Amino acid sequence: MKDKQQVRMDLRGVIIPVPTPFENNEKQTVDYDKLRQNIRKWEQIPAGLRGYCIGATNGEGPYLRHEEKLSIIKVFKSEVAKNKLVIAGTSCETTVQTSEFSKAAAEAGADAVFIMPPHYFKSRMTETNFINYFTEVADSVPVPVIIYNASSSIGINLSVRAIETLAAHPNILCIKDDGIDKMGVVVQKTKHLNFGVWASTAGILLPALQIGCVGSMNGLSAVLGFEVCQLYDLVQNKKWDEAIELQNRLLPVDSLLFGDLGPPGLKAAMDLMGYFGGESRRPFIKVDDKTKEKIAEILKVQQFTRRFK
């Protein structure tokens, strides 16, 4: 580890992992006009929204070219309030590639980078490989690193010991994890450090905050951002009865969209709620009418009404 000064960044609140809108053409190019329209709607969220992440799972990050991610970063920096974080998903399979792309993202304006473990050769990787990977990247980049422990997506689950080791790095500030039991242990093991833990889903936001997580990066905030941020705010103000009621309404929607459907389902929900969702990049296919009706029904049952025309 190089001798780097401790970096500080306020990571409390909700981060929207931005869905990427595409034009309805053969190449499915990024629709920057629709992106700006969505940004202006998210920016109306009154409290609790800390920032945005470009090129993460729900942004179809693996389907975006590097130059597209860099262009999206620049759009966000020009559109959002100065106090909002713009985070870039910069994961690549090699240490050098990740470092180089992270530097490019920082140059484009990213305030931090969001990185998952390399996973193509996961059967050949050891804990030492992962610790070295994150450490070398964090040593080399000019902005803070946030780890994504995406065990459900890539089949790699960083150990508590590895996370504790990485949390001591002055340029590694946070981890997004998808296991509530593990989150609690990590919070306890790292509470003496300048390190935060984010919940990965709005479905467990209330208990995650109660055990010490500082916030959440979750896909549901792209479609129900006002309500997810309201839940965060209710917890901060210790309004427990209201928080429990709202959490229980969010949970079934979260489970359907992200447990069952993924990005195409999220985009269908966005269309229903007045954002632009559109189609996901191929080989994804748009959800069928029956599935869209199911999404509309669960939103109605849980009393989430269309916010924008």
C-alpha positions in Angstrom: 0.0 0.0 0.0 1.4 3.4 -0.9 1.6 6.2 1.6 -1.7 8.0 0.7 -3.5 10.5 2.9 -6.8 9.5 4.3 -9.6 10.5 2.0 -13.0 11.7 3.4 -16.3 11.7 1.7 -19.9 11.9 3.0 -21.5 8.7 1.8 -24.7 8.9 3.9 -27.9 8.6 1.9 -29.3 7.0 -1.2 -27.4 6.5 -4.4 -29.4 5.9 -7.7 -27.7 3.3 -9.9 -28.7 5.0 -13.1 -30.6 3.0 -15.8 -29.2 3.8 -19.2 -31.9 4.9 -21.8 -31.3 3.8 -25.4 -32.7 5.0 -28.7 -35.0 2.8 -30.7 -32.6 2.2 -33.5 -30.5 -0.7 -34.7 -27.4 0.2 -32.7 -29.4 1.1 -29.6 -27.3 4.2 -29.1 -27.5 6.0 -25.7 -30.4 8.5 -25.6 -28.9 11.5 -23.9 -32.0 13.6 -24.2 -34.1 11.1 -22.3 -31.3 10.7 -19.8 -31.4 14.4 -19.1 -35.2 14.3 -18.7 -34.8 11.5 -16.1 -32.1 13.4 -14.3 -34.2 16.5 -13.9 -37.0 14.3 -12.4 -34.6 12.6 -9.9 -33.2 16.0 -9.0 -36.6 17.0 -7.6 -36.3 14.4 -4.8 -36.3 16.7 -1.7 -34.1 14.9 0.8 -32.0 11.8 1.2 -30.6 11.5 -2.3 -26.8 11.6 -2.1 -25.9 11.0 -5.8 -25.8 8.7 -8.8 -23.8 5.8 -10.1 -23.2 5.4 -13.8 -22.6 2.0 -15.5 -23.6 -0.3 -12.6 -25.7 -3.4 -12.8 -29.0 -1.7 -13.3 -27.4 0.7 -15.8 -26.4 -2.3 -17.9 -22.8 -1.5 -17.3 -21.4 -4.5 -19.0 -23.2 -3.5 -22.1 -21.8 0.0 -22.2 -18.6 1.0 -24.0 -16.1 3.0 -22.1 -16.6 6.1 -24.1 -20.4 5.9 -23.5 -19.8 5.8 -19.7 -17.5 8.7 -19.9 -20.0 10.7 -21.9 -22.7 9.9 -19.3 -20.5 11.0 -16.5 -20.1 14.4 -18.2 -23.9 14.7 -18.7 -24.5 14.1 -15.0 -21.8 16.6 -14.0 -23.5 19.2 -16.1 -27.0 18.5 -14.9 -27.0 17.6 -11.2 -26.5 19.8 -8.1 -22.9 20.4 -7.1 -23.4 18.6 -3.8 -24.5 15.3 -5.4 -21.9 12.6 -6.0 -21.4 11.2 -9.4 -19.9 7.7 -9.2 -18.6 5.6 -12.1 -18.7 1.9 -12.4 -15.2 1.1 -13.8 -14.8 -2.6 -13.3 -12.5 -4.4 -15.7 -11.0 -7.9 -15.6 -7.3 -6.8 -15.1 -5.8 -4.5 -12.5 -4.2 -2.2 -15.2 -7.4 -1.9 -17.2 -9.4 -1.0 -14.1 -6.9 1.5 -13.0 -6.7 3.1 -16.4 -10.4 3.3 -16.9 -10.9 4.6 -13.4 -8.4 7.4 -14.1 -10.3 8.3 -17.3 -13.6 8.4 -15.3 -12.0 10.7 -12.8 -10.8 13.0 -15.5 -14.4 13.0 -17.0 -15.6 14.2 -13.6 -16.4 11.2 -11.5 -16.2 11.8 -7.7 -15.5 8.1 -7.0 -15.3 4.8 -8.7 -17.4 1.7 -8.1 -15.6 -1.6 -8.6 -16.4 -5.3 -8.3 -13.9 -8.2 -8.1 -12.6 -9.6 -11.4 -14.6 -12.7 -12.0 -13.9 -14.3 -15.4 -11.2 -16.5 -13.9 -12.9 -16.7 -10.5 -12.0 -20.4 -10.0 -8.4 -19.4 -10.2 -8.7 -16.4 -7.9 -7.8 -16.4 -4.2 -8.5 -13.9 -1.5 -4.9 -12.5 -2.0 -5.7 -11.9 -5.7 -8.7 -9.8 -4.7 -7.0 -7.9 -2.0 -4.1 -7.1 -4.3 -6.4 -6.0 -7.1 -8.4 -3.5 -5.0 -5.3 -2.2 -3.2 -3.3 -1.6 -6.4 -6.3 0.2 -8.0 -6.9 2.3 -4.9 -3.2 3.2 -4.8 -3.2 4.4 -8.4 -6.4 6.4 -8.8 -7.0 10.0 -7.8 -10.6 9.5 -6.5 -12.0 7.2 -3.8 -12.8 3.5 -4.4 -16.1 1.9 -3.5 -16.2 -1.9 -3.5 -19.1 -3.8 -5.0 -19.4 -7.2 -3.4 -21.8 -8.5 -6.0 -22.0 -12.1 -4.9 -25.4 -12.8 -6.4 -24.3 -11.5 -9.8 -20.8 -12.8 -10.2 -20.6 -15.7 -7.8 -17.8 -14.2 -5.7 -18.3 -13.3 -2.1 -15.5 -11.3 -0.4 -14.8 -12.6 3.1 -15.2 -10.3 6.1 -11.4 -10.6 6.7 -10.7 -9.4 3.1 -13.2 -6.5 3.5 -11.7 -5.6 6.9 -8.2 -5.5 5.3 -9.3 -3.3 2.4 -11.3 -1.0 4.7 -8.0 0.1 6.3 -6.8 1.5 2.9 -7.1 5.3 3.0 -8.6 5.5 -0.5 -11.2 2.7 -0.1 -14.2 4.3 1.6 -17.2 2.0 1.3 -18.6 -1.3 0.2 -22.0 -2.2 -1.3 -22.9 -5.7 -0.1 -25.9 -7.8 -0.7 -26.1 -9.9 2.5 -27.8 -8.4 5.6 -26.2 -10.8 8.0 -22.7 -10.0 6.7 -23.4 -6.3 6.5 -23.8 -6.2 10.3 -20.5 -8.0 10.9 -18.7 -5.7 8.5 -20.2 -2.6 10.2 -18.9 -3.9 13.6 -15.5 -4.8 12.3 -14.9 -1.5 10.5 -16.6 1.0 12.8 -13.3 2.4 14.0 -12.3 3.2 10.4 -13.3 5.8 7.9 -15.4 3.3 6.1 -19.1 2.9 5.3 -21.4 0.1 4.3 -24.2 0.4 1.8 -27.2 -1.9 1.5 -27.7 -3.2 -2.1 -31.4 -3.3 -2.1 -34.3 -1.1 -0.9 -36.0 -4.3 0.3 -33.8 -4.3 3.4 -33.0 -0.6 3.7 -34.7 -0.2 7.1 -32.9 -3.1 8.9 -29.6 -2.2 7.1 -29.8 1.4 8.5 -30.7 0.1 11.9 -27.5 -2.1 12.1 -25.3 0.8 11.1 -25.2 1.0 7.3 -24.7 4.6 6.1 -27.0 4.3 3.1 -27.9 2.3 0.0 -27.3 2.1 -3.7 -30.4 0.3 -5.0 -32.2 0.0 -8.3 -35.6 0.7 -6.8 -34.5 4.3 -6.2 -34.5 4.9 -10.0 -38.3 4.3 -10.1 -39.4 5.1 -6.6 -36.7 7.4 -5.6 -38.9 9.8 -3.7 -40.2 7.0 -1.5 -36.9 5.3 -1.0 -35.3 8.6 0.1 -38.3 9.2 2.3 -37.6 5.9 4.0 -34.0 6.9 4.6 -35.2 10.3 6.0 -37.8 8.6 8.3 -35.1 6.5 9.8 -32.8 9.5 10.4 -35.7 11.1 12.2 -36.5 8.0 14.2 -40.1 7.8 12.9 -40.2 4.1 13.2 -43.9 3.3 12.6 -43.9 5.3 9.4 -40.6 3.7 8.3 -41.9 0.2 8.9 -45.1 0.9 6.9 -43.2 2.3 4.0 -40.5 -0.5 4.1 -43.3 -3.1 3.9 -44.8 -1.4 0.8 -41.4 -1.2 -1.0 -40.4 -4.8 -0.3 -42.9 -6.6 -2.7 -42.1 -4.2 -5.6 -38.3 -4.6 -5.0 -38.7 -8.4 -4.9 -40.6 -8.5 -8.2 -38.3 -6.1 -10.1 -35.0 -7.3 -9.0 -35.6 -10.8 -7.7 -37.5 -11.8 -10.8 -37.1 -9.4 -13.7 -33.9 -7.4 -13.7 -33.2 -4.3 -16.0 -36.0 -4.9 -18.5 -38.5 -5.0 -15.6 -37.0 -1.9 -14.0 -37.4 0.0 -17.2 -41.0 -1.1 -17.6 -41.7 0.2 -14.1 -40.0 3.5 -15.0 -42.3 3.9 -18.0 -45.3 3.3 -15.8 -44.2 5.9 -13.2 -43.5 8.7 -15.7 -39.8 8.3 -16.2 -38.3 7.1 -19.5 -37.3 3.4 -19.3 -37.5 2.1 -22.8 -35.8 -1.1 -23.9 -32.7 -2.7 -22.6 -29.8 -3.5 -24.9 -29.9 -6.8 -26.7 -29.7 -9.6 -25.9 -32.2 -8.4 -23.2 -35.8 -8.3 -24.5 -38.6 -6.0 -23.4 -41.0 -7.4 -20.9 -44.3 -8.7 -22.4 -47.7 -7.1 -21.8 -48.6 -9.7 -19.1 -45.5 -8.9 -17.1 -46.0 -5.2 -17.5 -49.6 -5.6 -16.1 -48.1 -7.5 -13.2 -45.8 -4.7 -12.4 -48.6 -2.1 -12.7 -50.8 -4.2 -10.4 -48.2 -4.5 -7.7 -47.5 -0.7 -7.8 -51.2 -0.1 -7.5 -51.6 -2.5 -4.6 -48.8 -0.9 -2.7 -50.3 2.5 -3.5 -47.4 3.9 -5.5 -49.0 6.3 -8.1 -47.5 7.8 -11.2 -45.5 10.9 -10.2 -44.7 12.4 -13.7 -46.8 12.7 -16.8 
